[in-house]
Amino acid sequence: MTASAASGANCASPMLRDRFLNALDASDDALVRDLARHLQSCTNTLPSTTCILLGLPEGSTYAVGALAVIKRQS
């Protein structure tokens, strides 16, 4: 068992995370917003370039990024 599994970490599928990153790159706001709803509890770490793009500290999670996107678009 990994440390993250032992702690009850919530990890979204790699496919969902990749779709989110691709939608951000494509500036597809509707898709980004939709995918962000599914990532609000994801404990995986965002790539550092995405953190910079979203104005977040390096090492932020997908959950933090998703919440930032939802807040920015509401």
matplotlib code that plots the C-alpha trace (Angstrom):
import matplotlib.pyplot as plt

x = [0.0, 1.3, 1.5, -1.2, -3.5, -2.9, -3.8, -7.0, -5.8, -8.3, -6.7, -8.5, -7.8, -4.8, -7.2, -9.4, -6.3, -4.9, -8.3, -8.2, -4.7, -5.5, -8.7, -6.6, -4.1, -6.9, -8.6, -11.8, -13.5, -16.7, -14.8, -12.3, -15.3, -17.0, -13.8, -12.9, -16.1, -14.7, -11.3, -12.3, -11.0, -8.1, -4.9, -2.5, 0.0, -0.5, 2.5, 4.5, 3.7, 0.0, 0.5, 2.1, -0.7, -3.3, -1.3, -0.9, 2.1, 4.2, 3.1, -0.6, -3.1, -5.6, -8.3, -6.7, -6.5, -10.1, -11.4, -9.4, -10.9, -14.4, -14.0, -12.4, -15.3, -18.2]
y = [0.0, 3.4, 6.3, 8.2, 5.2, 4.7, 8.3, 8.1, 10.4, 11.0, 10.8, 11.5, 9.3, 10.3, 10.7, 13.2, 15.1, 15.2, 16.4, 19.2, 20.3, 20.1, 22.2, 24.8, 24.9, 25.2, 28.0, 25.9, 27.6, 25.5, 22.2, 23.5, 24.4, 21.1, 19.1, 21.2, 20.0, 16.5, 17.5, 19.4, 16.7, 15.4, 15.3, 14.9, 17.7, 20.0, 20.5, 23.6, 25.3, 24.9, 26.4, 29.4, 29.7, 29.7, 32.0, 29.2, 28.2, 25.4, 22.1, 23.0, 20.1, 19.6, 20.4, 23.8, 24.4, 23.3, 25.6, 28.5, 27.9, 27.6, 30.8, 32.7, 31.8, 32.4]
z = [0.0, -0.9, 1.5, -0.4, -0.4, 3.4, 4.0, 2.0, -0.8, -3.6, -7.0, -10.2, -13.2, -15.4, -18.3, -16.4, -15.3, -18.9, -20.3, -17.7, -18.7, -22.4, -21.9, -20.1, -22.9, -25.4, -23.4, -23.5, -20.6, -20.7, -20.7, -18.0, -15.8, -16.3, -15.6, -12.6, -10.9, -11.0, -9.7, -6.5, -4.2, -6.3, -4.3, -7.3, -7.8, -10.8, -13.1, -12.2, -15.5, -14.8, -11.3, -12.9, -15.5, -12.7, -10.4, -7.8, -5.7, -7.1, -5.7, -5.6, -6.2, -8.9, -6.2, -5.6, -9.3, -9.9, -7.1, -8.5, -12.0, -10.6, -8.5, -11.5, -13.8, -11.5]

ax = plt.figure().add_subplot(projection="3d")
ax.plot(x, y, z, "-o")
ax.set_aspect("equal")
plt.show()
